[in-house]
Amino acid sequence: MTARAAHYTEAMSSKRRITSSLSKSSGPYVPDPQPLSQALAQHQGLARLGRLLQESNRRMAIVEVALPGAMRRFVRAGPVDEEGWTLLAANAAVATKLRHLHPRLLELLAEAGIPPGELRIRVLQSTGG
């Protein structure tokens, strides 16, 4: 073996010894991964956010039946707050159609027992490009 190869071999074996001698307790503590639902439930602020997300998705499922088939993929559930709920439209044309459907959407929400509130329609901002 050449001197260069011997140096390399020794360097590599010392690195192996260093890394193999490290124990889990010597590094920073990294918790085990957990499901998102469990993480949301364990933190008060995140739990509230999770409930609002579920409520928004529930409302979206209710109004989806009134959306024309091709239009559904251009509409997203937006945030729920104390004043109402927001539907997010992919573009201005979809937002205009949603505004035409607004009375029917409110009717569907009322039939499902959703307390009356404002139904806002917003156009998603483009990411540029």
TORMI-600476 format. One record per residue (C-alpha): residue number from 1; x, z, y. Coordinates in nm, 2 decimals, padded with zeros to 4 digits. Layout:
ATOM  num      px      pz      py
ATOM  NUM       X       Z       Y
...
***
This chain:
ATOM  num      px      pz      py
ATOM    1   00.00   00.00   00.00
ATOM    2   00.13  -00.09   00.34
ATOM    3   00.18   00.18   00.61
ATOM    4  -00.10   00.03   00.81
ATOM    5  -00.35   00.04   00.52
ATOM    6  -00.24   00.40   00.44
ATOM    7  -00.30   00.50   00.80
ATOM    8  -00.65   00.34   00.79
ATOM    9  -00.73   00.50   00.46
ATOM   10  -00.63   00.84   00.59
ATOM   11  -00.83   00.80   00.91
ATOM   12  -01.14   00.70   00.72
ATOM   13  -01.11   00.99   00.47
ATOM   14  -01.07   01.24   00.75
ATOM   15  -01.38   01.10   00.92
ATOM   16  -01.57   01.14   00.60
ATOM   17  -01.45   01.50   00.57
ATOM   18  -01.56   01.57   00.93
ATOM   19  -01.90   01.42   00.89
ATOM   20  -01.96   01.56   00.54
ATOM   21  -01.85   01.91   00.66
ATOM   22  -02.12   01.91   00.93
ATOM   23  -02.43   02.11   00.84
ATOM   24  -02.78   02.07   00.97
ATOM   25  -02.76   02.40   01.16
ATOM   26  -02.46   02.29   01.37
ATOM   27  -02.64   02.01   01.55
ATOM   28  -02.95   02.01   01.78
ATOM   29  -03.27   02.10   01.61
ATOM   30  -03.49   01.80   01.54
ATOM   31  -03.84   01.88   01.42
ATOM   32  -03.99   01.70   01.13
ATOM   33  -04.21   01.41   01.23
ATOM   34  -04.59   01.48   01.24
ATOM   35  -04.90   01.27   01.27
ATOM   36  -05.01   01.19   01.62
ATOM   37  -05.34   01.36   01.57
ATOM   38  -05.17   01.68   01.47
ATOM   39  -04.94   01.66   01.78
ATOM   40  -05.23   01.60   02.01
ATOM   41  -05.42   01.90   01.86
ATOM   42  -05.13   02.14   01.91
ATOM   43  -05.09   02.08   02.28
ATOM   44  -05.37   02.17   02.52
ATOM   45  -05.31   01.88   02.76
ATOM   46  -05.26   01.63   02.49
ATOM   47  -05.56   01.75   02.30
ATOM   48  -05.78   01.68   02.61
ATOM   49  -05.62   01.34   02.64
ATOM   50  -05.70   01.27   02.27
ATOM   51  -06.06   01.37   02.32
ATOM   52  -06.09   01.14   02.62
ATOM   53  -05.94   00.86   02.42
ATOM   54  -06.18   00.91   02.14
ATOM   55  -06.47   00.92   02.38
ATOM   56  -06.36   00.60   02.55
ATOM   57  -06.33   00.42   02.21
ATOM   58  -06.67   00.56   02.11
ATOM   59  -06.83   00.41   02.42
ATOM   60  -06.65   00.08   02.36
ATOM   61  -06.80   00.06   02.01
ATOM   62  -07.14   00.11   02.16
ATOM   63  -07.12  -00.16   02.43
ATOM   64  -06.93  -00.41   02.21
ATOM   65  -07.26  -00.53   02.05
ATOM   66  -07.37  -00.67   02.39
ATOM   67  -07.05  -00.87   02.45
ATOM   68  -07.04  -01.23   02.34
ATOM   69  -06.81  -01.28   02.04
ATOM   70  -06.53  -01.47   02.21
ATOM   71  -06.53  -01.23   02.50
ATOM   72  -06.47  -00.91   02.30
ATOM   73  -06.10  -00.97   02.27
ATOM   74  -06.07  -00.99   02.65
ATOM   75  -06.23  -00.65   02.71
ATOM   76  -06.06  -00.31   02.66
ATOM   77  -06.18   00.05   02.68
ATOM   78  -06.05   00.22   02.99
ATOM   79  -06.03   00.58   03.10
ATOM   80  -06.32   00.83   03.09
ATOM   81  -06.34   01.09   03.36
ATOM   82  -06.59   01.32   03.52
ATOM   83  -06.75   01.04   03.72
ATOM   84  -06.78   00.78   03.45
ATOM   85  -06.60   00.52   03.24
ATOM   86  -06.40   00.21   03.31
ATOM   87  -06.40  -00.12   03.12
ATOM   88  -06.09  -00.33   03.16
ATOM   89  -06.12  -00.71   03.18
ATOM   90  -05.84  -00.94   03.10
ATOM   91  -05.92  -01.17   03.40
ATOM   92  -06.16  -01.22   03.68
ATOM   93  -06.40  -01.44   03.48
ATOM   94  -06.44  -01.18   03.21
ATOM   95  -06.50  -00.91   03.48
ATOM   96  -06.77  -01.13   03.64
ATOM   97  -06.95  -01.17   03.31
ATOM   98  -06.92  -00.79   03.25
ATOM   99  -07.08  -00.73   03.59
ATOM  100  -07.37  -00.96   03.48
ATOM  101  -07.40  -00.75   03.16
ATOM  102  -07.37  -00.42   03.35
ATOM  103  -07.74  -00.32   03.33
ATOM  104  -07.75  -00.39   02.96
ATOM  105  -07.43  -00.19   02.90
ATOM  106  -07.57   00.11   03.09
ATOM  107  -07.89   00.08   02.88
ATOM  108  -07.69   00.08   02.55
ATOM  109  -07.49   00.39   02.67
ATOM  110  -07.81   00.57   02.77
ATOM  111  -07.97   00.49   02.43
ATOM  112  -07.67   00.64   02.26
ATOM  113  -07.71   00.97   02.45
ATOM  114  -07.42   00.92   02.69
ATOM  115  -07.49   01.10   03.01
ATOM  116  -07.55   00.87   03.30
ATOM  117  -07.24   00.80   03.50
ATOM  118  -07.06   00.52   03.68
ATOM  119  -06.95   00.22   03.47
ATOM  120  -06.66   00.07   03.65
ATOM  121  -06.52  -00.28   03.57
ATOM  122  -06.16  -00.35   03.66
ATOM  123  -05.94  -00.65   03.60
ATOM  124  -05.61  -00.57   03.42
ATOM  125  -05.31  -00.63   03.63
ATOM  126  -05.09  -00.91   03.49
ATOM  127  -04.74  -00.81   03.39
ATOM  128  -04.59  -01.11   03.56
ATOM  129  -04.38  -01.38   03.41
***
